[in-house]
């Protein structure tokens, strides 16, 4: 076992990525007999888009499982950190790998979601109080704006600052900073829609992806 110990950090990060690659939006939608979430609304395989199918139970299951696939790998890495010789930076990288798996899942042709719930799960495992602070930011913005994308962008932007201001420059930043930057980057289309006033609000039932662009263009022509 001692001879294999140097491989454990690499294996832990790989395991985090593979767990993150389970696209629960697609899996849950299939189990509930729903359309593939990549085929309607924003085309994003995530809980918010699954909610647009009108099935709240499927959206809740997707949200919970996406968060758990970020939480569980980090929790296990923390639990087995000493026996496996994993450093704090490696634990953070396990969380980052789970997040990257959600964005680019090897099991689903690298077509993943934006990673909001998975990032929240990673934060909750790395630092529960940071996770709560970031989640509170999301809830406040979402409650007032009714835009999930805006709430996600604001929460992602605030997370590294919460960490630095309250807990300092800890190894967890190796996961927090890249996740925050990638979350904002993955919301580029949403930012454009927010600026144009065409972004869908939480709970809005969306048409198939092909029809969404047509209806938006029709609205612009009718103005």
C-alpha positions in Angstrom: 0.0 0.0 0.0 2.9 2.4 0.8 4.2 1.9 -2.7 0.9 2.9 -4.2 0.5 5.9 -1.9 2.0 8.5 -4.3 -0.8 7.5 -6.8 -3.6 8.2 -4.4 -3.8 12.0 -5.0 -4.1 11.4 -8.7 -6.7 8.6 -8.3 -8.7 10.8 -5.9 -8.8 13.7 -8.4 -9.7 11.2 -11.2 -12.5 9.7 -9.1 -13.8 13.2 -8.4 -14.0 14.0 -12.2 -15.7 10.7 -13.0 -18.4 11.3 -10.3 -18.9 14.8 -11.6 -19.3 13.4 -15.1 -22.7 11.8 -14.1 -25.1 14.2 -15.7 -28.1 13.8 -13.4 -30.3 16.2 -15.4 -30.2 13.8 -18.2 -30.4 10.6 -16.0 -33.3 11.9 -13.9 -35.2 13.2 -17.0 -34.9 9.7 -18.5 -36.2 8.1 -15.3 -39.1 10.5 -15.2 -39.9 10.0 -18.9 -39.1 13.6 -19.7 -37.4 15.0 -22.8 -33.7 15.4 -22.8 -33.0 18.8 -21.0 -30.5 19.5 -23.8 -33.3 19.7 -26.3 -35.4 22.5 -24.8 -35.2 25.8 -23.0 -31.6 26.9 -22.6 -30.3 23.5 -23.6 -28.4 23.3 -20.3 -28.5 20.0 -18.5 -29.1 21.4 -15.1 -31.9 21.6 -12.5 -33.2 25.1 -13.6 -33.7 23.8 -17.1 -35.3 20.6 -15.9 -37.8 22.8 -13.9 -38.8 24.3 -17.2 -40.2 20.9 -18.2 -42.9 21.6 -15.6 -41.9 18.6 -13.4 -40.8 20.1 -10.1 -40.0 16.7 -8.5 -37.5 15.9 -11.3 -35.9 19.4 -10.9 -35.5 18.8 -7.1 -33.9 15.4 -7.6 -31.6 16.9 -10.2 -30.6 19.7 -7.9 -29.9 17.4 -4.9 -27.9 14.9 -6.9 -25.9 17.6 -8.7 -25.0 19.1 -5.3 -24.2 15.7 -3.8 -21.8 14.8 -6.6 -19.8 17.9 -5.6 -20.1 17.3 -1.9 -19.5 13.5 -1.7 -16.0 13.4 -3.4 -14.7 16.2 -1.2 -16.2 14.8 1.9 -14.7 11.3 1.2 -11.3 12.9 0.4 -11.4 14.8 3.7 -12.4 11.7 5.6 -9.6 9.6 4.1 -7.1 12.4 3.9 -4.6 11.1 6.5 -4.7 7.4 5.6 -4.3 8.2 1.9 -1.8 11.0 2.4 -3.9 13.7 0.7 -3.0 17.3 1.3 -5.5 20.2 1.6 -4.7 21.3 -1.9 -5.4 17.8 -3.3 -8.8 17.8 -1.5 -9.6 21.1 -3.1 -8.5 19.7 -6.5 -10.9 16.8 -6.0 -13.7 19.2 -5.7 -12.6 21.2 -8.7 -12.4 17.9 -10.7 -16.0 17.0 -9.8 -17.0 20.5 -11.0 -15.1 20.1 -14.2 -16.7 16.7 -14.7 -20.1 18.4 -14.6 -19.1 21.0 -17.1 -17.4 18.5 -19.5 -18.8 15.0 -18.6 -16.8 12.1 -20.2 -20.0 10.0 -20.2 -22.1 12.5 -22.1 -19.9 13.6 -25.0 -18.4 16.4 -22.8 -21.8 18.3 -23.1 -22.4 19.4 -19.5 -24.2 22.1 -17.5 -23.0 25.3 -15.9 -22.2 23.7 -12.5 -24.0 25.9 -10.0 -25.3 23.1 -7.8 -22.1 21.1 -8.1 -20.0 24.1 -7.1 -22.4 24.6 -4.1 -21.8 21.0 -3.0 -18.1 21.5 -3.3 -18.2 24.6 -1.2 -20.4 23.0 1.5 -17.8 20.2 1.9 -14.7 22.4 1.8 -16.1 25.1 4.1 -19.8 24.7 5.3 -20.0 28.4 6.4 -18.7 29.6 3.1 -21.2 27.4 1.4 -24.0 28.9 3.5 -22.9 32.5 2.8 -22.7 31.8 -0.9 -26.1 30.1 -0.9 -27.6 33.0 1.0 -26.3 35.4 -1.6 -27.9 33.2 -4.3 -31.3 33.1 -2.5 -31.4 36.8 -1.9 -30.7 37.8 -5.5 -33.0 35.1 -6.8 -35.8 36.1 -4.5 -35.7 39.8 -5.6 -34.9 39.3 -9.3 -36.4 35.9 -10.1 -33.4 35.2 -12.3 -31.5 32.1 -11.5 -28.6 33.1 -13.8 -28.1 36.5 -12.2 -28.2 34.9 -8.7 -25.6 32.4 -9.8 -23.3 35.0 -11.3 -23.4 37.2 -8.2 -22.9 34.2 -5.8 -20.0 33.0 -7.9 -18.4 36.4 -7.9 -18.8 36.8 -4.1 -17.5 33.3 -3.1 -13.7 34.0 -3.4 -14.1 37.4 -1.6 -15.9 35.7 1.3 -13.1 33.2 1.5 -10.4 35.8 1.4 -12.0 38.3 3.7 -13.2 35.9 6.4 -10.9 32.8 6.2 -7.9 34.0 4.3 -5.8 32.5 1.5 -6.4 28.8 2.3 -5.7 25.9 -0.1 -9.5 25.8 -0.8 -8.9 28.8 -3.1 -7.4 26.3 -5.6 -10.9 25.2 -6.2 -13.0 28.3 -5.4 -11.3 30.7 -7.8 -11.4 28.5 -10.9 -14.9 27.5 -10.2 -16.0 31.1 -9.8 -14.4 32.2 -13.0 -15.8 29.2 -15.0 -19.3 29.8 -13.6 -19.3 33.4 -14.8 -17.8 32.3 -18.2 -20.5 29.6 -18.6 -23.2 32.2 -18.1 -22.1 34.4 -21.0 -25.2 33.7 -23.0 -27.3 34.5 -19.9 -25.5 37.7 -19.4 -26.4 38.8 -22.9 -30.0 37.8 -22.4 -30.1 39.7 -19.1 -28.8 42.8 -20.8 -31.3 42.4 -23.7 -34.2 41.7 -21.3 -34.9 38.3 -22.8 -33.7 36.0 -20.0 -36.3 33.5 -18.6 -37.3 33.8 -15.0 -37.4 31.0 -12.4 -40.3 28.6 -13.0 -40.9 29.7 -16.6 -41.9 26.8 -18.7 -39.8 26.8 -21.8 -40.5 25.7 -25.4 -38.2 23.3 -27.2 -34.7 24.8 -28.0 -35.5 25.2 -31.6 -38.7 27.1 -30.9 -37.2 29.4 -28.3 -35.1 31.4 -30.7 -38.1 31.7 -33.1 -40.5 33.0 -30.4 -37.8 35.5 -29.1 -37.4 36.8 -32.7 -41.2 37.1 -33.1 -41.4 39.2 -29.9 -38.7 41.6 -31.2 -40.5 42.0 -34.5 -43.8 42.8 -32.7 -42.3 45.7 -30.8 
